[in-house]
């Protein structure tokens, strides 16, 4: 799998439960991975912009009291389909890797 699609899968997965702004997306990824995965601004925002251009996510500016508005992202139906595709790819990848390590699939 390409690194770009791995970050894509993480971002789409973070948005599966509902809309989030960029910082919350990075926090969701960190929390879901028990702190093992951390994305910086130089990774998350280019990915968000690309996903928006590809119509996989929508973005809207959300006003905040006493603060500048922030951009909040949500999955589009196409984004949800892409997430499901990435999840299936990762399941297959993990299963193949487990077999290669002798952890499953009936191979000793």
Phi, psi and omega in degrees: 000144179279147181304320180301317181286335176292314177296319177304312181299319179296317181293313179299320179295320179297330181271357184298329182269355178146173184296143178214155171268168189309311182297319179294328177296314179296323179292322178295319179295316178299315181294316181296335181259015182054036177085359182285327182250126179227129178250138177267170178303325181291347177257316188287313186290319174299323178294316179299317180297317180295316180297325177293316178297328180274006179062030176267338175223154172253155178225142174216149180279128181249120179292151176229140180291122178073007181223162175296153176298153178236152181273126181246135186249146176217156180287142169268168175304321178295322177296321178295320177296318179296319178300314179300321178297313180296321179297317178296319178299317180291323177299316180294317178300313181296320179295316179296320179295318178299318178297316181297330178273359181078024183261354183187182175080013176081003178265133180260000000 
